[in-house]
Amino acid sequence: MLLYDDVVTEYRDFATYAAGDSPCFEEWALGVAGDAEVLAWLGTFPPIKRQPNLVFAAARWHGAPAPAPYDALRTVLLEQEPAVRATVMARATQTNEVGRLATLVPVLGLVEGPLALVEVGASAGLCLFPDRYDYAWPPSGALRGSGGPLLTARATGTLPVPAAHPDVAWRGGVDLNPLDVTDEDAMAWLENLVWPEQDERRQRLRAAVDVARREPPAVRQGDLLDHVEDLVDQAAGHGTPVVLHSAVIAYLEEPDRVRFHELMTRLVAAGRCRWISNEGGRVLPAVTGSREVPPGRFVTALDGVPVAWSHGHGHAIDWL
């Protein structure tokens, strides 16, 4: 999913990304890409604020029905422009899709515990509780016994199915705008960010919020580049520090993506932490290398080395 590109390219790319998962968003994105008036309006926003997920969510926040034809989106964007603009500028995309844990837990299983988790771009911190879920990776196997919700990812390749749930001794994170799981408005916005046809994701999000509310996570406010090292040092007193992130680094501009990669490479080389990244194929090119990433897949990597192609919302994992 492209960011910081030209608007038409971003929306066409998003349509490809949404294909098969949200016919509504695929149609909306293609509609925007061919609509000169809406494209001109989007051009008045800062690059990070014109992204499809955010614009579509803001329109839905102000009454755009979904799923619905493109004209329903267009009407709200143009007729309620001041309200939609205010929401776009005030809010952010922070779904924190807990389903991605189904693609991250096999990688966590490769790291010696106990684990001290540091999530960058943590949002509400929902992905800091991998030990509170059960997992199924058909046809490779399953991991049950936590008593928590079940997360499922279709698996191909020789997936290393963990023998036990992650032993999490400590969990913390950082986000520019951390969300409080006890804040009803913030959680309503998170739910609004879920794609229209995906009722299962909405139910999963509600379950994840319930899990997190039993032990609200400690997520500090700030720039991840400023806080990663400090959080790693804090985590080290509790177990093996593991820095993890999923669909986060794409929101950094290119120079900061390079800085982040260099920082994590240095921390891993020094033995100060392990690093699990789960990002689009173009986001961390030094991690992806020359590999051709299948459409709609993220590069899931351990310590900067790809181990799997994963569905962006955690529905599938193709072990390399």
Secondary structure, DSSP 8 states (H G I E B T S, - for coil): ---SS-HHHHHHHHHHHHTTT-HHHHHHHHHHHT-HHHHHHHTTS-GGG--HHHHHHHHHHTT--SS--HHHHHHHHHHTHHHHHHHHHH-------GGGHHHHHHHHTTS-SSEEEEEET-TT-GGG-GGG-EEEETTTEEE--S-S-EEE-EEES-----SS---EEEEEEEESS---TT-HHHHHHHHHTS-TT-HHHHHHHHHHHHHHHTS--EEEES-HHHHHHHHHHHHHTTSEEEEEEES-GGGS-HHHHHHHHHHHHHHHHTTS-EEEEEEETTTSHHHHTT----TTEEEEEETTEEEEEEETTSSEEEE-
